Amino acid sequence: MILGISFDSVEENRAFAEKFGYPFPLLSDPDRKVGIAYKAAEGPKERYAKRFTYVIGPDGKIEQAIDTKDPAGQASALLPTL
Amino acid sequence: MLRHILGELFAKGRRPMLKPGDPAPEFELQDHLGRLVRLSGLRGKRVVLWFYPKADTPG
C-alpha cells in the first residue's frame, strides 16, 4: 500500500486528498518525529519534508530508499515494486 | 579503482537516507480523515512511504 506523509495538518491533508482524489492515506507528522526518524527532516523546525520515498518490506525492513529529487532515483524506479 | 572513485564522487552529492536492510522506524500518525495508522499494523504488507514537502505543491 502507499502512504503519503508530510508535516501538514490533518485538515490541510484532507483538502489536498480531496482536491486530487488520492486513493491512499496522507499522514500528518506535524512535530516531524517520523520525518526525522526517516532522515526526511533534520530537526523539528524543518519547514518541508525532503522528497524521499521508502519501500518497506513485509518484514518491516527498508527494501528501497529513493531520493526522488535525485535524477538517478526517479519515482519510475518504484513501479516494478508495486 | 575508477569505479570506486566515481562511486565516492556521486555518493557525496547524495543526501543521507535510511538504507536497505535497516529496520523501518515505527510510527503512529493520523491520516487525512483522522484515522490512526500504525506501521507495525501493516506488517506482512509492502508499504511505500512517500514523503512530500507540502500539501498542494506540484511534484
Backbone of each chain as nested JSON, in Angstrom:
{
  "chains": [
    {"id": "A", "residues": [
      {"number": 1, "name": "MET", "atoms": {"N": [0.829, -1.196, 0.0], "CA": [0.0, 0.0, 0.0], "C": [0.865, 1.249, 0.0]}},
      {"number": 2, "name": "ILE", "atoms": {"N": [0.286, 2.353, -0.411], "CA": [1.014, 3.624, -0.454], "C": [0.546, 4.508, 0.697]}},
      {"number": 3, "name": "LEU", "atoms": {"N": [1.497, 5.134, 1.382], "CA": [1.188, 6.117, 2.414], "C": [1.941, 7.403, 2.073]}},
      {"number": 4, "name": "GLY", "atoms": {"N": [1.211, 8.49, 1.87], "CA": [1.847, 9.793, 1.744], "C": [2.107, 10.332, 3.139]}},
      {"number": 5, "name": "ILE", "atoms": {"N": [3.127, 11.165, 3.298], "CA": [3.412, 11.725, 4.619], "C": [4.055, 13.102, 4.46]}},
      {"number": 6, "name": "SER", "atoms": {"N": [3.546, 14.059, 5.257], "CA": [4.108, 15.409, 5.215], "C": [3.959, 16.035, 6.595]}},
      {"number": 7, "name": "PHE", "atoms": {"N": [4.413, 17.28, 6.715], "CA": [4.336, 17.977, 8.001], "C": [3.078, 18.836, 8.097]}},
      {"number": 8, "name": "ASP", "atoms": {"N": [2.185, 18.662, 7.139], "CA": [0.935, 19.417, 7.129], "C": [-0.021, 18.903, 8.2]}},
      {"number": 9, "name": "SER", "atoms": {"N": [-1.043, 19.718, 8.488], "CA": [-2.063, 19.301, 9.45], "C": [-3.017, 18.306, 8.785]}},
      {"number": 10, "name": "VAL", "atoms": {"N": [-3.783, 17.616, 9.621], "CA": [-4.8, 16.688, 9.113], "C": [-5.738, 17.427, 8.148]}},
      {"number": 11, "name": "GLU", "atoms": {"N": [-6.127, 18.652, 8.518], "CA": [-7.07, 19.419, 7.698], "C": [-6.456, 19.768, 6.341]}},
      {"number": 12, "name": "GLU", "atoms": {"N": [-5.2, 20.196, 6.345], "CA": [-4.537, 20.532, 5.075], "C": [-4.449, 19.291, 4.181]}},
      {"number": 13, "name": "ASN", "atoms": {"N": [-4.126, 18.161, 4.804], "CA": [-4.009, 16.932, 4.026], "C": [-5.369, 16.479, 3.495]}},
      {"number": 14, "name": "ARG", "atoms": {"N": [-6.423, 16.729, 4.286], "CA": [-7.752, 16.34, 3.819], "C": [-8.1, 17.133, 2.561]}},
      {"number": 15, "name": "ALA", "atoms": {"N": [-7.835, 18.449, 2.588], "CA": [-8.128, 19.296, 1.428], "C": [-7.312, 18.835, 0.215]}},
      {"number": 16, "name": "PHE", "atoms": {"N": [-6.054, 18.488, 0.461], "CA": [-5.144, 18.032, -0.601], "C": [-5.67, 16.723, -1.212]}},
      {"number": 17, "name": "ALA", "atoms": {"N": [-6.061, 15.787, -0.344], "CA": [-6.556, 14.482, -0.812], "C": [-7.844, 14.652, -1.611]}},
      {"number": 18, "name": "GLU", "atoms": {"N": [-8.712, 15.573, -1.145], "CA": [-9.989, 15.764, -1.839], "C": [-9.77, 16.422, -3.191]}},
      {"number": 19, "name": "LYS", "atoms": {"N": [-8.855, 17.375, -3.224], "CA": [-8.62, 18.104, -4.47], "C": [-8.113, 17.172, -5.573]}},
      {"number": 20, "name": "PHE", "atoms": {"N": [-7.213, 16.263, -5.199], "CA": [-6.597, 15.423, -6.221], "C": [-7.156, 14.005, -6.247]}},
      {"number": 21, "name": "GLY", "atoms": {"N": [-8.066, 13.712, -5.334], "CA": [-8.685, 12.396, -5.335], "C": [-7.696, 11.267, -5.067]}},
      {"number": 22, "name": "TYR", "atoms": {"N": [-6.689, 11.531, -4.228], "CA": [-5.73, 10.471, -3.912], "C": [-6.442, 9.299, -3.238]}},
      {"number": 23, "name": "PRO", "atoms": {"N": [-6.197, 8.104, -3.749], "CA": [-6.888, 6.941, -3.181], "C": [-6.153, 6.319, -2.002]}},
      {"number": 24, "name": "PHE", "atoms": {"N": [-5.129, 6.986, -1.481], "CA": [-4.371, 6.413, -0.368], "C": [-4.278, 7.428, 0.771]}},
      {"number": 25, "name": "PRO", "atoms": {"N": [-3.976, 6.958, 1.981], "CA": [-3.925, 7.853, 3.139], "C": [-2.763, 8.845, 3.053]}},
      {"number": 26, "name": "LEU", "atoms": {"N": [-3.018, 10.06, 3.514], "CA": [-1.968, 11.074, 3.649], "C": [-1.775, 11.311, 5.138]}},
      {"number": 27, "name": "LEU", "atoms": {"N": [-0.598, 10.986, 5.633], "CA": [-0.334, 11.069, 7.068], "C": [0.215, 12.442, 7.448]}},
      {"number": 28, "name": "SER", "atoms": {"N": [-0.135, 12.845, 8.654], "CA": [0.254, 14.15, 9.163], "C": [1.306, 13.958, 10.26]}},
      {"number": 29, "name": "ASP", "atoms": {"N": [2.462, 14.587, 10.083], "CA": [3.585, 14.451, 11.029], "C": [4.009, 15.846, 11.486]}},
      {"number": 30, "name": "PRO", "atoms": {"N": [3.117, 16.549, 12.189], "CA": [3.362, 17.97, 12.473], "C": [4.598, 18.23, 13.342]}},
      {"number": 31, "name": "ASP", "atoms": {"N": [4.986, 17.286, 14.196], "CA": [6.184, 17.524, 15.016], "C": [7.452, 16.937, 14.382]}},
      {"number": 32, "name": "ARG", "atoms": {"N": [7.313, 16.435, 13.138], "CA": [8.466, 15.956, 12.337], "C": [9.181, 14.751, 12.94]}},
      {"number": 33, "name": "LYS", "atoms": {"N": [8.568, 14.107, 13.918], "CA": [9.249, 12.981, 14.571], "C": [9.548, 11.866, 13.58]}},
      {"number": 34, "name": "VAL", "atoms": {"N": [8.558, 11.552, 12.762], "CA": [8.73, 10.462, 11.804], "C": [9.662, 10.907, 10.681]}},
      {"number": 35, "name": "GLY", "atoms": {"N": [9.501, 12.166, 10.272], "CA": [10.391, 12.714, 9.254], "C": [11.851, 12.644, 9.693]}},
      {"number": 36, "name": "ILE", "atoms": {"N": [12.102, 12.96, 10.96], "CA": [13.474, 12.904, 11.485], "C": [13.961, 11.45, 11.516]}},
      {"number": 37, "name": "ALA", "atoms": {"N": [13.094, 10.528, 11.961], "CA": [13.485, 9.117, 12.045], "C": [13.844, 8.555, 10.667]}},
      {"number": 38, "name": "TYR", "atoms": {"N": [13.206, 9.094, 9.632], "CA": [13.463, 8.613, 8.266], "C": [14.393, 9.552, 7.496]}},
      {"number": 39, "name": "LYS", "atoms": {"N": [15.04, 10.491, 8.208], "CA": [16.017, 11.419, 7.633], "C": [15.424, 12.357, 6.575]}},
      {"number": 40, "name": "ALA", "atoms": {"N": [14.103, 12.492, 6.581], "CA": [13.464, 13.417, 5.642], "C": [13.383, 14.821, 6.24]}},
      {"number": 41, "name": "ALA", "atoms": {"N": [13.814, 14.959, 7.511], "CA": [13.914, 16.264, 8.16], "C": [15.115, 16.219, 9.091]}},
      {"number": 42, "name": "GLU", "atoms": {"N": [15.778, 17.376, 9.24], "CA": [16.949, 17.403, 10.11], "C": [16.598, 17.824, 11.529]}},
      {"number": 43, "name": "GLY", "atoms": {"N": [15.42, 18.41, 11.725], "CA": [15.025, 18.823, 13.064], "C": [13.554, 19.188, 13.077]}},
      {"number": 44, "name": "PRO", "atoms": {"N": [13.025, 19.491, 14.295], "CA": [11.586, 19.742, 14.427], "C": [11.126, 21.047, 13.777]}},
      {"number": 45, "name": "LYS", "atoms": {"N": [12.091, 21.897, 13.386], "CA": [11.706, 23.177, 12.785], "C": [11.803, 23.162, 11.267]}},
      {"number": 46, "name": "GLU", "atoms": {"N": [12.259, 22.047, 10.7], "CA": [12.377, 21.965, 9.242], "C": [11.005, 22.232, 8.614]}},
      {"number": 47, "name": "ARG", "atoms": {"N": [10.967, 23.122, 7.614], "CA": [9.661, 23.503, 7.061], "C": [9.02, 22.389, 6.261]}},
      {"number": 48, "name": "TYR", "atoms": {"N": [9.814, 21.788, 5.369], "CA": [9.244, 20.801, 4.459], "C": [10.001, 19.485, 4.536]}},
      {"number": 49, "name": "ALA", "atoms": {"N": [9.277, 18.412, 4.285], "CA": [9.921, 17.102, 4.183], "C": [10.71, 17.029, 2.885]}},
      {"number": 50, "name": "LYS", "atoms": {"N": [11.854, 16.36, 2.939], "CA": [12.604, 16.07, 1.714], "C": [11.809, 15.053, 0.89]}},
      {"number": 51, "name": "ARG", "atoms": {"N": [12.004, 15.095, -0.409], "CA": [11.252, 14.185, -1.296], "C": [11.874, 12.801, -1.283]}},
      {"number": 52, "name": "PHE", "atoms": {"N": [11.69, 12.114, -0.175], "CA": [12.219, 10.764, -0.035], "C": [11.071, 9.757, -0.143]}},
      {"number": 53, "name": "THR", "atoms": {"N": [11.343, 8.652, -0.779], "CA": [10.378, 7.553, -0.83], "C": [11.073, 6.288, -0.35]}},
      {"number": 54, "name": "TYR", "atoms": {"N": [10.421, 5.598, 0.581], "CA": [10.948, 4.334, 1.07], "C": [9.976, 3.209, 0.723]}},
      {"number": 55, "name": "VAL", "atoms": {"N": [10.535, 2.087, 0.287], "CA": [9.733, 0.873, 0.174], "C": [10.079, 0.014, 1.382]}},
      {"number": 56, "name": "ILE", "atoms": {"N": [9.054, -0.293, 2.164], "CA": [9.231, -1.092, 3.383], "C": [8.683, -2.484, 3.107]}},
      {"number": 57, "name": "GLY", "atoms": {"N": [9.51, -3.491, 3.325], "CA": [9.119, -4.867, 3.024], "C": [8.123, -5.413, 4.035]}},
      {"number": 58, "name": "PRO", "atoms": {"N": [7.519, -6.55, 3.703], "CA": [6.557, -7.188, 4.608], "C": [7.175, -7.54, 5.962]}},
      {"number": 59, "name": "ASP", "atoms": {"N": [8.519, -7.615, 6.024], "CA": [9.213, -7.929, 7.277], "C": [9.524, -6.686, 8.103]}},
      {"number": 60, "name": "GLY", "atoms": {"N": [9.098, -5.51, 7.638], "CA": [9.328, -4.286, 8.396], "C": [10.706, -3.691, 8.196]}},
      {"number": 61, "name": "LYS", "atoms": {"N": [11.425, -4.174, 7.182], "CA": [12.745, -3.591, 6.889], "C": [12.688, -2.769, 5.607]}},
      {"number": 62, "name": "ILE", "atoms": {"N": [13.577, -1.779, 5.533], "CA": [13.661, -0.964, 4.332], "C": [14.127, -1.84, 3.165]}},
      {"number": 63, "name": "GLU", "atoms": {"N": [13.395, -1.799, 2.08], "CA": [13.799, -2.533, 0.868], "C": [14.472, -1.606, -0.14]}},
      {"number": 64, "name": "GLN", "atoms": {"N": [13.905, -0.409, -0.264], "CA": [14.469, 0.563, -1.21], "C": [14.369, 1.937, -0.604]}},
      {"number": 65, "name": "ALA", "atoms": {"N": [15.396, 2.752, -0.843], "CA": [15.398, 4.147, -0.405], "C": [15.645, 4.996, -1.645]}},
      {"number": 66, "name": "ILE", "atoms": {"N": [14.692, 5.854, -1.977], "CA": [14.771, 6.614, -3.22], "C": [14.631, 8.098, -2.923]}},
      {"number": 67, "name": "ASP", "atoms": {"N": [15.635, 8.857, -3.354], "CA": [15.556, 10.317, -3.269], "C": [14.985, 10.783, -4.6]}},
      {"number": 68, "name": "THR", "atoms": {"N": [13.734, 11.202, -4.609], "CA": [13.098, 11.5, -5.895], "C": [13.555, 12.834, -6.464]}},
      {"number": 69, "name": "LYS", "atoms": {"N": [14.413, 13.56, -5.733], "CA": [14.99, 14.767, -6.292], "C": [16.248, 14.431, -7.095]}},
      {"number": 70, "name": "ASP", "atoms": {"N": [16.8, 13.267, -6.8], "CA": [17.995, 12.779, -7.462], "C": [17.572, 12.186, -8.808]}},
      {"number": 71, "name": "PRO", "atoms": {"N": [18.137, 12.683, -9.934], "CA": [17.696, 12.157, -11.235], "C": [17.871, 10.649, -11.349]}},
      {"number": 72, "name": "ALA", "atoms": {"N": [18.814, 10.109, -10.586], "CA": [19.027, 8.659, -10.634], "C": [17.978, 7.909, -9.817]}},
      {"number": 73, "name": "GLY", "atoms": {"N": [17.18, 8.644, -9.063], "CA": [16.193, 7.989, -8.197], "C": [14.776, 8.347, -8.58]}},
      {"number": 74, "name": "GLN", "atoms": {"N": [14.488, 8.314, -9.854], "CA": [13.152, 8.661, -10.31], "C": [12.1, 7.731, -9.714]}},
      {"number": 75, "name": "ALA", "atoms": {"N": [10.918, 8.297, -9.544], "CA": [9.824, 7.504, -8.98], "C": [9.482, 6.313, -9.859]}},
      {"number": 76, "name": "SER", "atoms": {"N": [9.823, 6.402, -11.143], "CA": [9.516, 5.281, -12.033], "C": [10.248, 4.018, -11.595]}},
      {"number": 77, "name": "ALA", "atoms": {"N": [11.337, 4.203, -10.852], "CA": [12.075, 3.043, -10.332], "C": [11.193, 2.221, -9.408]}},
      {"number": 78, "name": "LEU", "atoms": {"N": [10.155, 2.865, -8.88], "CA": [9.261, 2.212, -7.936], "C": [8.27, 1.289, -8.609]}},
      {"number": 79, "name": "LEU", "atoms": {"N": [7.941, 1.599, -9.842], "CA": [6.806, 0.927, -10.47], "C": [6.896, -0.594, -10.401]}},
      {"number": 80, "name": "PRO", "atoms": {"N": [8.086, -1.175, -10.661], "CA": [8.115, -2.647, -10.623], "C": [7.826, -3.227, -9.244]}},
      {"number": 81, "name": "THR", "atoms": {"N": [7.954, -2.416, -8.192], "CA": [7.767, -2.947, -6.838], "C": [6.307, -2.912, -6.424]}},
      {"number": 82, "name": "LEU", "atoms": {"N": [5.459, -2.202, -7.161], "CA": [4.065, -2.029, -6.712], "C": [3.143, -3.129, -7.235]}}
    ]},
    {"id": "B", "residues": [
      {"number": 1, "name": "MET", "atoms": {"N": [39.107, 0.477, -9.589], "CA": [39.621, 1.707, -8.966], "C": [38.834, 2.925, -9.431]}},
      {"number": 2, "name": "LEU", "atoms": {"N": [38.725, 3.046, -10.79], "CA": [37.986, 4.175, -11.331], "C": [36.534, 4.127, -10.851]}},
      {"number": 3, "name": "ARG", "atoms": {"N": [35.981, 2.92, -10.864], "CA": [34.594, 2.757, -10.422], "C": [34.447, 3.215, -8.973]}},
      {"number": 4, "name": "HIS", "atoms": {"N": [35.442, 2.887, -8.153], "CA": [35.396, 3.261, -6.739], "C": [35.411, 4.783, -6.591]}},
      {"number": 5, "name": "ILE", "atoms": {"N": [36.315, 5.431, -7.344], "CA": [36.433, 6.893, -7.242], "C": [35.133, 7.559, -7.706]}},
      {"number": 6, "name": "LEU", "atoms": {"N": [34.608, 7.085, -8.824], "CA": [33.353, 7.657, -9.327], "C": [32.227, 7.462, -8.312]}},
      {"number": 7, "name": "GLY", "atoms": {"N": [32.199, 6.283, -7.72], "CA": [31.187, 5.983, -6.713], "C": [31.256, 6.949, -5.553]}},
      {"number": 8, "name": "GLU", "atoms": {"N": [32.467, 7.243, -5.096], "CA": [32.661, 8.179, -3.983], "C": [32.188, 9.576, -4.366]}},
      {"number": 9, "name": "LEU", "atoms": {"N": [32.512, 9.974, -5.598], "CA": [32.128, 11.309, -6.054], "C": [30.613, 11.453, -6.077]}},
      {"number": 10, "name": "PHE", "atoms": {"N": [29.935, 10.436, -6.621], "CA": [28.482, 10.52, -6.704], "C": [27.852, 10.438, -5.319]}},
      {"number": 11, "name": "ALA", "atoms": {"N": [28.459, 9.651, -4.447], "CA": [27.909, 9.492, -3.1], "C": [27.902, 10.825, -2.363]}},
      {"number": 12, "name": "LYS", "atoms": {"N": [28.881, 11.674, -2.661], "CA": [28.98, 12.969, -1.973], "C": [27.757, 13.838, -2.215]}},
      {"number": 13, "name": "GLY", "atoms": {"N": [27.215, 13.779, -3.445], "CA": [26.055, 14.603, -3.766], "C": [24.768, 14.059, -3.194]}},
      {"number": 14, "name": "ARG", "atoms": {"N": [24.823, 12.851, -2.692], "CA": [23.59, 12.216, -2.219], "C": [23.254, 12.607, -0.804]}},
      {"number": 15, "name": "ARG", "atoms": {"N": [21.951, 12.712, -0.53], "CA": [21.531, 13.055, 0.814], "C": [21.402, 11.782, 1.637]}},
      {"number": 16, "name": "PRO", "atoms": {"N": [21.78, 11.885, 2.921], "CA": [21.704, 10.675, 3.753], "C": [20.275, 10.178, 3.905]}},
      {"number": 17, "name": "MET", "atoms": {"N": [20.126, 8.878, 3.779], "CA": [18.813, 8.227, 3.944], "C": [19.01, 6.937, 4.728]}},
      {"number": 18, "name": "LEU", "atoms": {"N": [17.924, 6.371, 5.222], "CA": [17.998, 5.01, 5.738], "C": [18.357, 4.094, 4.565]}},
      {"number": 19, "name": "LYS", "atoms": {"N": [18.942, 2.942, 4.888], "CA": [19.441, 2.064, 3.828], "C": [18.66, 0.756, 3.786]}},
      {"number": 20, "name": "PRO", "atoms": {"N": [18.662, 0.12, 2.603], "CA": [18.019, -1.197, 2.515], "C": [18.561, -2.137, 3.592]}},
      {"number": 21, "name": "GLY", "atoms": {"N": [17.662, -2.823, 4.269], "CA": [18.037, -3.725, 5.351], "C": [17.854, -3.114, 6.729]}},
      {"number": 22, "name": "ASP", "atoms": {"N": [17.855, -1.764, 6.799], "CA": [17.606, -1.116, 8.091], "C": [16.165, -1.391, 8.524]}},
      {"number": 23, "name": "PRO", "atoms": {"N": [15.947, -1.55, 9.83], "CA": [14.56, -1.655, 10.292], "C": [13.829, -0.325, 10.06]}},
      {"number": 24, "name": "ALA", "atoms": {"N": [12.634, -0.384, 9.528], "CA": [11.85, 0.839, 9.3], "C": [11.335, 1.337, 10.649]}},
      {"number": 25, "name": "PRO", "atoms": {"N": [11.678, 2.59, 11.022], "CA": [11.222, 3.085, 12.335], "C": [9.695, 3.049, 12.472]}},
      {"number": 26, "name": "GLU", "atoms": {"N": [9.245, 2.595, 13.622], "CA": [7.808, 2.511, 13.904], "C": [7.199, 3.909, 13.954]}},
      {"number": 27, "name": "PHE", "atoms": {"N": [5.944, 4.025, 13.545], "CA": [5.23, 5.293, 13.715], "C": [3.747, 5.033, 13.873]}},
      {"number": 28, "name": "GLU", "atoms": {"N": [3.088, 6.006, 14.456], "CA": [1.632, 6.017, 14.54], "C": [1.199, 7.45, 14.297]}},
      {"number": 29, "name": "LEU", "atoms": {"N": [0.523, 7.68, 13.186], "CA": [0.143, 9.038, 12.788], "C": [-1.302, 9.049, 12.313]}},
      {"number": 30, "name": "GLN", "atoms": {"N": [-1.883, 10.255, 12.305], "CA": [-3.243, 10.414, 11.794], "C": [-3.221, 10.661, 10.291]}},
      {"number": 31, "name": "ASP", "atoms": {"N": [-4.143, 10.007, 9.599], "CA": [-4.252, 10.287, 8.169], "C": [-5.203, 11.468, 7.944]}},
      {"number": 32, "name": "HIS", "atoms": {"N": [-5.479, 11.757, 6.673], "CA": [-6.263, 12.951, 6.338], "C": [-7.723, 12.855, 6.776]}},
      {"number": 33, "name": "LEU", "atoms": {"N": [-8.159, 11.665, 7.175], "CA": [-9.521, 11.509, 7.698], "C": [-9.511, 11.354, 9.214]}},
      {"number": 34, "name": "GLY", "atoms": {"N": [-8.332, 11.535, 9.823], "CA": [-8.226, 11.457, 11.272], "C": [-8.035, 10.043, 11.804]}},
      {"number": 35, "name": "ARG", "atoms": {"N": [-7.899, 9.062, 10.894], "CA": [-7.694, 7.676, 11.331], "C": [-6.231, 7.462, 11.721]}},
      {"number": 36, "name": "LEU", "atoms": {"N": [-6.005, 6.697, 12.8], "CA": [-4.636, 6.401, 13.211], "C": [-4.075, 5.279, 12.344]}},
      {"number": 37, "name": "VAL", "atoms": {"N": [-2.879, 5.486, 11.823], "CA": [-2.201, 4.47, 11.011], "C": [-0.889, 4.128, 11.706]}},
      {"number": 38, "name": "ARG", "atoms": {"N": [-0.719, 2.845, 12.015], "CA": [0.49, 2.389, 12.709], "C": [1.258, 1.464, 11.779]}},
      {"number": 39, "name": "LEU", "atoms": {"N": [2.555, 1.722, 11.626], "CA": [3.352, 0.907, 10.693], "C": [3.32, -0.571, 11.073]}},
      {"number": 40, "name": "SER", "atoms": {"N": [3.466, -0.874, 12.366], "CA": [3.523, -2.287, 12.769], "C": [2.196, -2.995, 12.499]}},
      {"number": 41, "name": "GLY", "atoms": {"N": [1.129, -2.222, 12.352], "CA": [-0.16, -2.808, 11.984], "C": [-0.208, -3.247, 10.532]}},
      {"number": 42, "name": "LEU", "atoms": {"N": [0.818, -2.879, 9.764], "CA": [0.853, -3.204, 8.335], "C": [1.863, -4.308, 8.027]}},
      {"number": 43, "name": "ARG", "atoms": {"N": [2.405, -4.918, 9.09], "CA": [3.372, -5.999, 8.902], "C": [2.765, -7.081, 8.001]}},
      {"number": 44, "name": "GLY", "atoms": {"N": [3.588, -7.593, 7.069], "CA": [3.07, -8.578, 6.123], "C": [2.694, -7.957, 4.792]}},
      {"number": 45, "name": "LYS", "atoms": {"N": [2.638, -6.62, 4.775], "CA": [2.354, -5.916, 3.523], "C": [3.576, -5.117, 3.112]}},
      {"number": 46, "name": "ARG", "atoms": {"N": [3.685, -4.882, 1.823], "CA": [4.731, -3.981, 1.347], "C": [4.156, -2.568, 1.381]}},
      {"number": 47, "name": "VAL", "atoms": {"N": [4.91, -1.643, 1.976], "CA": [4.429, -0.272, 2.163], "C": [5.362, 0.696, 1.439]}},
      {"number": 48, "name": "VAL", "atoms": {"N": [4.775, 1.579, 0.642], "CA": [5.556, 2.657, 0.043], "C": [5.265, 3.917, 0.854]}},
      {"number": 49, "name": "LEU", "atoms": {"N": [6.318, 4.442, 1.48], "CA": [6.176, 5.636, 2.308], "C": [6.73, 6.819, 1.514]}},
      {"number": 50, "name": "TRP", "atoms": {"N": [5.825, 7.698, 1.106], "CA": [6.147, 8.791, 0.186], "C": [6.135, 10.118, 0.951]}},
      {"number": 51, "name": "PHE", "atoms": {"N": [7.302, 10.651, 1.239], "CA": [7.385, 11.966, 1.889], "C": [7.215, 13.045, 0.826]}},
      {"number": 52, "name": "TYR", "atoms": {"N": [6.316, 13.999, 1.077], "CA": [6.14, 15.123, 0.151], "C": [6.258, 16.417, 0.94]}},
      {"number": 53, "name": "PRO", "atoms": {"N": [6.764, 17.475, 0.288], "CA": [7.132, 18.684, 1.033], "C": [5.954, 19.444, 1.625]}},
      {"number": 54, "name": "LYS", "atoms": {"N": [4.858, 19.545, 0.884], "CA": [3.777, 20.415, 1.347], "C": [2.527, 20.036, 0.591]}},
      {"number": 55, "name": "ALA", "atoms": {"N": [1.408, 19.964, 1.298], "CA": [0.154, 19.67, 0.619], "C": [-0.075, 20.697, -0.476]}},
      {"number": 56, "name": "ASP", "atoms": {"N": [-0.48, 20.196, -1.627], "CA": [-0.849, 21.06, -2.748], "C": [0.318, 21.819, -3.362]}},
      {"number": 57, "name": "THR", "atoms": {"N": [1.45, 21.17, -3.472], "CA": [2.537, 21.727, -4.277], "C": [2.832, 20.717, -5.384]}},
      {"number": 58, "name": "PRO", "atoms": {"N": [3.222, 21.187, -6.552], "CA": [3.454, 20.248, -7.65], "C": [4.636, 19.328, -7.383]}},
      {"number": 59, "name": "GLY", "atoms": {"N": [4.603, 18.191, -8.019], "CA": [5.719, 17.251, -7.921], "C": [5.512, 16.284, -6.816]}}
    ]}
  ]
}
